[in-house]
């Protein structure tokens, strides 16, 4: 009965996974502390004080930074968005001795560096100007849906959307799948359609589901059903020689 109002029951069990460094009376601060407990096994205490001492104002500022970087609409009042924030910050692998806002800035830079390194690696292996295979029929007549037609475009999509779509560049070049971008009402989504015309993935920035991803899935599912029935499957390379970067992995 002494808990701050609005605490989600599902996060409270994780409080036993950590130890509070001070009394916490605010909902967002206690939620962040519990969510840290959820991830604490992989943290080894390197950033514990950052999360245990995060004030509501600093949590809000950190969330604004991460929301802008990831192009997601994050709400300070939603537990699921606080969970997203904590997970994003805890990706940062080094110790941070400042506050949660400074950790957000470092985590953003780290994610950008990781994305650039992955992009450089994929572009070097395949060649940035190399074209992806074209679908067997024309795209839907809607300018809000575009095909990622070269390795460079696929790499740029992964960098902008904060996902691993660049790992699919090899599959797109071989015609195993088609990678597309959807933009509608200020939201963006990355979509994968298999060579058979089935939508296998449709997600917004940082793999979060949004209205544009749902809309894109509907439009491209209808489009994919009009693929010719006599399509010949692409010739798949031997997995023994398939580069690790191109192995199947989610966005």
DAURHU-V101325 format. One record per residue. N is the residue number from 1. RES is the residue in one small letter. SS is DSSP state (2 for helix, 1 for strand, 0 for the rest). OMEGA is omega as a letter, one per 20 degrees, with the letter a starting at -180 (* if undefined). Layout:
N;RES;SS;OMEGA + N;RES;SS;OMEGA
//
This chain:
1;x;0;r + 2;x;0;r + 3;x;0;r + 4;x;0;r + 5;x;0;r + 6;x;0;r + 7;x;0;r + 8;x;0;a + 9;x;2;a + 10;x;2;a + 11;x;2;a + 12;x;2;a + 13;x;2;a + 14;x;2;r + 15;x;2;a + 16;x;2;a + 17;x;2;r + 18;x;0;a + 19;x;0;a + 20;x;0;r + 21;x;0;a + 22;x;0;r + 23;x;0;r + 24;x;0;a + 25;x;0;a + 26;x;0;a + 27;x;2;a + 28;x;2;a + 29;x;2;r + 30;x;2;r + 31;x;2;r + 32;x;2;r + 33;x;2;r + 34;x;2;a + 35;x;2;r + 36;x;2;r + 37;x;2;r + 38;x;2;a + 39;x;2;a + 40;x;2;a + 41;x;2;a + 42;x;2;a + 43;x;0;a + 44;x;0;r + 45;x;0;a + 46;x;0;a + 47;x;0;a + 48;x;2;a + 49;x;2;r + 50;x;2;a + 51;x;2;a + 52;x;2;a + 53;x;0;a + 54;x;0;r + 55;x;0;r + 56;x;2;a + 57;x;2;a + 58;x;2;r + 59;x;2;r + 60;x;2;r + 61;x;2;r + 62;x;2;a + 63;x;2;r + 64;x;2;r + 65;x;2;a + 66;x;2;r + 67;x;2;r + 68;x;2;a + 69;x;2;a + 70;x;2;a + 71;x;0;r + 72;x;0;r + 73;x;0;a + 74;x;0;r + 75;x;0;r + 76;x;0;a + 77;x;0;a + 78;x;0;a + 79;x;2;a + 80;x;2;r + 81;x;2;r + 82;x;2;r + 83;x;2;r + 84;x;2;a + 85;x;2;a + 86;x;2;r + 87;x;2;r + 88;x;2;a + 89;x;2;a + 90;x;2;r + 91;x;0;a + 92;x;0;a + 93;x;0;a + 94;x;0;r + 95;x;0;r + 96;x;0;a + 97;x;0;a + 98;x;0;a + 99;x;0;a + 100;x;2;r + 101;x;2;r + 102;x;2;r + 103;x;2;r + 104;x;2;r + 105;x;2;r + 106;x;2;a + 107;x;2;r + 108;x;2;r + 109;x;2;a + 110;x;2;r + 111;x;2;r + 112;x;2;r + 113;x;2;r + 114;x;2;a + 115;x;2;r + 116;x;2;r + 117;x;2;r + 118;x;2;r + 119;x;2;r + 120;x;2;a + 121;x;2;a + 122;x;2;a + 123;x;2;r + 124;x;2;a + 125;x;2;a + 126;x;2;a + 127;x;0;a + 128;x;0;a + 129;x;0;a + 130;x;0;a + 131;x;1;r + 132;x;0;r + 133;x;0;r + 134;x;0;r + 135;x;0;a + 136;x;0;r + 137;x;0;a + 138;x;0;r + 139;x;0;r + 140;x;0;a + 141;x;0;a + 142;x;0;a + 143;x;0;a + 144;x;0;r + 145;x;1;a + 146;x;1;r + 147;x;1;r + 148;x;0;a + 149;x;0;r + 150;x;1;r + 151;x;2;r + 152;x;2;a + 153;x;2;r + 154;x;2;r + 155;x;2;r + 156;x;2;r + 157;x;2;r + 158;x;2;a + 159;x;2;a + 160;x;2;a + 161;x;2;r + 162;x;0;r + 163;x;0;a + 164;x;0;a + 165;x;2;r + 166;x;2;r + 167;x;2;r + 168;x;2;a + 169;x;2;r + 170;x;2;r + 171;x;2;r + 172;x;2;r + 173;x;2;a + 174;x;2;r + 175;x;0;r + 176;x;0;r + 177;x;1;r + 178;x;1;a + 179;x;1;a + 180;x;1;r + 181;x;1;r + 182;x;1;r + 183;x;1;a + 184;x;1;r + 185;x;0;r + 186;x;0;r + 187;x;1;a + 188;x;1;r + 189;x;1;r + 190;x;1;a + 191;x;1;r + 192;x;1;r + 193;x;1;a + 194;x;1;r + 195;x;0;r + 196;x;0;a + 197;x;0;r + 198;x;0;r + 199;x;1;a + 200;x;1;r + 201;x;1;r + 202;x;1;a + 203;x;1;r + 204;x;0;r + 205;x;2;r + 206;x;2;r + 207;x;2;r + 208;x;0;r + 209;x;0;r + 210;x;0;a + 211;x;2;r + 212;x;2;r + 213;x;2;r + 214;x;2;r + 215;x;2;r + 216;x;2;r + 217;x;2;a + 218;x;2;a + 219;x;2;a + 220;x;2;r + 221;x;2;r + 222;x;2;r + 223;x;2;a + 224;x;2;r + 225;x;0;r + 226;x;0;r + 227;x;0;r + 228;x;0;a + 229;x;0;a + 230;x;0;r + 231;x;0;r + 232;x;0;a + 233;x;0;r + 234;x;0;r + 235;x;0;a + 236;x;0;r + 237;x;0;r + 238;x;0;r + 239;x;0;r + 240;x;0;a + 241;x;0;a + 242;x;0;a + 243;x;0;a + 244;x;2;a + 245;x;2;a + 246;x;2;r + 247;x;0;a + 248;x;0;r + 249;x;0;a + 250;x;0;r + 251;x;0;*
//
